[in-house]
């Protein structure tokens, strides 16, 4: 008999950005104006991971998100070497400091990017370090509300593959609460929600 007792107490789902994979077609209604997608997303999820490669106009985007979403919505910010070397990195720092600082609850930082992360950010934000090929990010020593996991899949997962994901979280978690950011199809979200019922998380 399979033992579904979890080593973690809760699993919260959220998107890797506002429109991962096929969500623009499968999650959002066809007739929904583009400007309404962010509040529509926030009606379903209470946090988002802002992808390192997803910044277009950081100051305008962050100001828009601040105006559309309430103070209870949470942001995680992905930071990698490519973002730090890009032309928008300086604007991203200003956007986070000016508009999102109070609602950013964690940074997901590529291991190689850690040395160049601003010292003030290391001191203020919980920093979750993501190692190559890792599902669960390393926990910050203090300050984190949950452990972060990032699931990327180009195809819907088989039941066995999905069970392996849950087993990795069970065996590797160092916190009773996990936030799983999904960069996969909307159908995969449905699969994960079924597994949540089985695992009771």
Secondary structure, DSSP 8 states (H G I E B T S, - for coil): ------SSSEEEEEEESSS-TTHHHHTS-TT--GGGHHHHHHHH-SEEEE-GGG-SSHHHHHHHHHHHS-TT-EEEEEE-HHHHHSTTHHHHHHHIIIIIGGGEEEEEEEGGGGGGS-HHHHHHS-EEEE-TT-SB-B--SS--SSEEEEEE-SS---HHHHHHHHHHHHHH-SSSEEEEEEES-HHHHHHHHHHHHHHT-
